[in-house]
C-alpha cells in the first residue's frame, strides 16, 4: 500500500484488526517526535492528519479540529496529559537509543532505561500531548 498517494476512502476500507488513532493538539509536532525519537515513518503529513508506520504496523494521528463532530472531542482534557492510563509499547526500539534522542529533543523522561523482571529493558517517555511511549527490547 502506498501511504503517500492512497485515497482516504481506500485507506479506511483497507484497515483491519485493531487500530490506533491518537488525537493530538499538533499533528506536525507529534509526527516529528515519533520520527526523530523512534524512527517511525510519517506519511500524508498535514496540519490535520498523518499516517504513521512502525515496522509493519500502521496507525494515525488526527488533530483536534478533525474531531469537531466526534463525541470523543468533548472528553479530551483541556490540559495534558491526554494519554494517562495507556502505554504505547514499541517492542522493536532500543530504549537506550530512544532515551538519548528523547533527551536531545527535550522530551520528558518518566523512567530511564531499566531491566525489568518480565524480561525487557524499557524506558518511559512522555510525548508533547502526554501519551507515554515505552520502547523496549528483550534482555540478553
ZATIBA-332982 format. One record per residue (C-alpha): residue in one letter; x, z, y. Coordinates in nm, 2 decimals, always signed. Each point is the difference from the previous one (the first is absolute). Example, Ala and Ser with C-alpha at 12.3 -4.5 7.8 and 13.67 -1.06 7.14 Angstrom:
2
residu,px,pz,py
A,+1.23,+0.78,-0.45 $
S,+0.14,-0.07,+0.34 $
***
This chain:
140
residu,px,pz,py
X,+0.00,+0.00,+0.00 $
X,+0.14,-0.10,+0.34 $
X,-0.07,+0.30,+0.21 $
X,+0.11,-0.18,+0.32 $
X,-0.27,-0.27,-0.02 $
X,-0.28,+0.13,-0.22 $
X,-0.34,-0.01,+0.15 $
X,-0.16,+0.35,+0.05 $
X,-0.30,-0.08,-0.22 $
X,+0.22,-0.13,-0.29 $
X,+0.23,+0.30,+0.04 $
X,-0.29,+0.25,-0.02 $
X,-0.15,-0.17,-0.30 $
X,+0.34,+0.01,-0.18 $
X,+0.04,+0.37,+0.02 $
X,-0.04,+0.19,-0.32 $
X,+0.05,+0.35,-0.15 $
X,+0.05,+0.28,+0.25 $
X,+0.07,-0.08,+0.36 $
X,+0.17,+0.18,+0.28 $
X,-0.08,-0.05,+0.37 $
X,+0.15,+0.21,+0.27 $
X,-0.18,+0.02,+0.33 $
X,+0.27,+0.05,+0.27 $
X,+0.01,+0.03,+0.37 $
X,+0.27,-0.27,+0.04 $
X,+0.04,-0.26,-0.28 $
X,+0.32,-0.14,+0.13 $
X,+0.17,+0.35,+0.03 $
X,-0.11,+0.10,-0.35 $
X,+0.11,-0.34,-0.14 $
X,+0.34,+0.04,+0.16 $
X,+0.03,+0.35,-0.15 $
X,-0.08,-0.13,-0.35 $
X,+0.23,-0.30,+0.03 $
X,+0.30,+0.20,+0.15 $
X,-0.02,+0.31,-0.22 $
X,-0.13,-0.13,-0.33 $
X,+0.08,-0.38,+0.00 $
X,-0.36,-0.09,-0.03 $
X,-0.12,-0.35,+0.06 $
X,-0.22,-0.05,+0.30 $
X,-0.23,-0.31,+0.01 $
X,-0.26,-0.13,+0.25 $
X,+0.10,+0.26,+0.25 $
X,-0.22,+0.03,+0.30 $
X,-0.11,+0.28,+0.23 $
X,-0.30,+0.05,-0.23 $
X,+0.12,-0.07,-0.35 $
X,+0.29,-0.04,-0.25 $
X,+0.03,-0.07,-0.36 $
X,+0.28,+0.22,-0.15 $
X,+0.19,-0.05,-0.32 $
X,+0.20,+0.25,-0.20 $
X,+0.14,-0.17,-0.31 $
X,-0.30,-0.15,-0.17 $
X,-0.25,+0.23,+0.18 $
X,-0.20,-0.11,+0.30 $
X,-0.19,+0.21,+0.26 $
X,-0.13,-0.04,+0.35 $
X,+0.03,+0.15,+0.35 $
X,-0.29,-0.01,+0.24 $
X,-0.02,+0.11,+0.36 $
X,-0.27,+0.25,+0.11 $
X,-0.16,-0.28,+0.19 $
X,-0.07,-0.20,-0.32 $
X,-0.21,+0.29,-0.12 $
X,-0.24,+0.01,+0.29 $
X,-0.30,-0.07,-0.23 $
X,+0.14,+0.20,-0.30 $
X,-0.13,+0.36,-0.07 $
X,+0.36,+0.12,-0.06 $
X,+0.10,-0.04,+0.36 $
X,-0.22,+0.30,+0.10 $
X,+0.19,+0.22,-0.25 $
X,+0.35,-0.08,+0.13 $
X,+0.15,+0.29,+0.20 $
X,+0.08,-0.05,+0.36 $
X,+0.35,+0.16,-0.05 $
X,+0.23,-0.06,-0.29 $
X,+0.06,+0.06,-0.28 $
X,-0.25,-0.24,-0.15 $
X,+0.14,+0.00,-0.35 $
X,-0.02,+0.37,-0.08 $
X,-0.06,+0.05,-0.37 $
X,+0.13,-0.33,-0.13 $
X,+0.35,-0.09,-0.12 $
X,+0.10,-0.36,+0.00 $
X,+0.25,-0.01,-0.28 $
X,+0.27,-0.27,-0.02 $
X,+0.15,+0.02,-0.34 $
X,+0.25,-0.28,+0.05 $
X,+0.16,+0.12,+0.32 $
X,+0.32,+0.21,+0.01 $
X,-0.09,+0.31,+0.20 $
X,+0.36,+0.05,+0.13 $
X,+0.00,-0.35,+0.15 $
X,-0.35,+0.04,+0.14 $
X,+0.07,+0.33,+0.16 $
X,+0.31,-0.14,+0.18 $
X,-0.21,-0.28,+0.13 $
X,-0.29,+0.23,+0.10 $
X,+0.23,+0.23,+0.19 $
X,+0.16,-0.29,+0.18 $
X,-0.35,-0.12,+0.09 $
X,-0.09,+0.34,+0.14 $
X,-0.26,+0.07,-0.27 $
X,-0.11,+0.35,-0.10 $
X,+0.15,+0.12,-0.32 $
X,-0.21,+0.26,-0.18 $
X,+0.24,+0.05,-0.29 $
X,+0.36,-0.12,-0.05 $
X,+0.07,-0.18,-0.34 $
X,-0.05,+0.26,-0.27 $
X,+0.04,-0.01,-0.38 $
X,-0.34,+0.10,-0.14 $
X,-0.09,+0.16,-0.34 $
X,-0.23,-0.30,-0.07 $
X,+0.30,-0.22,-0.04 $
X,+0.02,-0.17,+0.34 $
X,+0.22,+0.02,+0.31 $
X,-0.23,-0.04,+0.29 $
X,-0.04,+0.05,+0.38 $
X,-0.30,+0.04,+0.23 $
X,-0.01,-0.21,+0.31 $
X,-0.28,+0.01,+0.26 $
X,-0.09,-0.34,+0.17 $
X,-0.13,-0.03,+0.36 $
X,-0.36,+0.05,-0.11 $
X,+0.06,+0.30,-0.22 $
X,+0.00,-0.17,-0.34 $
X,+0.25,+0.15,-0.24 $
X,+0.23,-0.24,-0.18 $
X,+0.18,+0.13,-0.31 $
X,+0.29,-0.23,-0.11 $
X,+0.13,+0.11,-0.34 $
X,+0.21,-0.10,-0.30 $
X,+0.06,+0.14,-0.34 $
X,+0.27,+0.26,-0.04 $
X,+0.30,-0.13,-0.18 $
***
